[in-house]
C-alpha cells in the first residue's frame, strides 16, 4: 500500500496545483456554459458568483472566496496552497464582496443537489472497522449505497447528470448537476432526501427500519440490489450471526415471540449462512394472522438496517451547505478525491486511488526520463501534453470529462429546443 507522509504535504501540494490539477475541466464544470449567450445574466456570472472555501495549513479556514475566471482560480490556488477545497452555492452577489452588500441581500440562489455518505454512520452494523477506518470488507456498503441512490436518482426522479466522487478517506459524495435540480428549494431537497431515507433513529434506537405489507417500489428495487451483495457482504465478510453477541443484535429487530426459538436453534447451526437460512424459515412459517409483526418483510427490514445507505440530510437540504471538492487531496490519507465510474462501481477500490505522493513521484520520473531523451531538434508538442495524462490520475479525469461531455450535449440540446420554439412559422 502507498505510504503517505503528511509532513511532505505542503511541497507536494505546490507541485500538484502547479502541474496536475485539472483546472480546465473543473472550470468548464462550474461555469455551466456561462458566457455563451445562451441564458440569463445569472448564468454568465455562474462561476463568478460561486463560493469556494479553502482550508489552509494549521486548520485556517477561509470562506466566501470567489474568482473571475479559470486563470484567477489557478493563481489563487497556487498562491494559497489549500489543504482542502470546498464548493458552496451560487450567490446573488460575488461571495468575496459579501460584506459590501446591504444586510439580507446576499442570498444563496442555486447549487447542485448533493449527497454525503460517510462510513462512520454505519458503525453500529459493521464489525470489521469503526470510526475513520475502512477495509475491503466494509467498502461494499459504499458500493451498495451508490447503486441504490444512483438508480433512484436516475429512474425515480429522472435526473441525468450525476457525478459520484470518492471522498479520499471513508465515504462518497454525489453531485446532481441538472439545470432544473440546481434551482430546487430547500423544501424540495428535503423531500428528495426523505424519500431516499429508510434507516431512521439515533444510537439509542435499536430497530431503525419499519416496513409494512404495502412495500413501496423504491424499497423493492433497493432490496433487489442488496440481495446481490448480502450473502458475501453480511453473512461471510461481516459474519453478522457469528456468535451470541452478534445475533442478539438481530434478535432485537424481530418479535419477542420467536426469540426463544431462534436463540436455541442458532446454537445448533455452525455459521452465519446457516443461521440466516433458519431465521428466514422461521419467519415464513409464522402464522401472520396471529402475529402481524412477523410478515415476510421482517427479513427485508434486517437487510435494510444492515446494508441500506445512510444519508446526511443536512448536507443535502441546505443550499448554502459546502461540500468537499472533487480533486481535493485528503490531508490525512493523501488520497485524491476522484470521480467514480458508476458503470464500474464494483471494481472501484479506494486503496488503489492515487495519493498525491504517488502521482508527484510519477511526474518526477517522467520529467527525468524526458529530460534524458529529449534533444534540441525534437518538437515541443508532446511536452505540452497535460502532465496529469502521464500519471495514474488520468483515468479518473477521463471519467470526469465524460460527465462534462454529457452535460454539454444536454445543454446544446436544450438550446436547440428553445431556438426551435422561438421560430415563427
C-alpha angles and dihedrals in degrees: 000000000000112000119220126196111203089203088070093053100099093055094041091051091053090057093042095052092043100048114006112038110104097232097161094055092041092053091044089056099048094040092059094201092309116171095027090111090244102115146026126294091273092067094051087057094040095113096035091053095048119111120229125181126199128205108205132194114302090027096287104165123204120187133185097040115158136171139207097223147336093287093056091049092051094049094048095047091049091048098044097037094206118210088207135015123205127190122216138177133307105254136205089248135023107287093224087061096047092117092057098058122084119269113282095012095096103085136166105240109172141009140157115267102253136193128198120197115185125189092220088071088067095054092113091059107032117082103184101063142006140199113003095347122106135177137181090268095062098032086082085077089066091046090054091045092054092047094048098043095040092051091051094046091050103038106024098039102023095231110161108185111061121159116194116198134186110234094221096248126028111347152028137247131206126206115196104199108177111136094239091049093053089062097051120127123240089252093057091045089052090051092053094049090045089055089051094049123090104147106079134170138057131261093291093056111088100185108050102168124061122183132172136201091280103072116195115233089240089059092046093051091047091051090051089056093046091050090064090060105026102091097047095037105038105024101035109024098031095028090207094183097041099122143354094276092056098040092049086067089057093045087057087065097054131067116279090235090077098037097096094047092050094044092054097044097042087066090057093055124078108218147008093270093057093043092050091052089050091049091052091048091050093050094049092048094057119107101242093195088069097033114038091175092066105065124137088268089072091079089051093051089058092047091049094047091053100039114018119110117267111213129197099232095196093059091054102042101047115084091197094048114120124224131193112269124244110255092029114137118238104232094209100047100021088226120143117241095240133184115254122225102230090201088063100033092129090060095048110115117187090203093062094050107118119257122218090248093053096050093044089052090049089052092050091051092049093047092050093049093046090050090055095045099043122096130190096257094051118112118255093220099096090047090059090064109118108266095230089064088068094054137067088263089076100086091051092051088050089058088051092048091052089053090051091049090056091048091051093048091050092049092049090049091053091049091052091050091051093048091049091051091051095054117106114227 
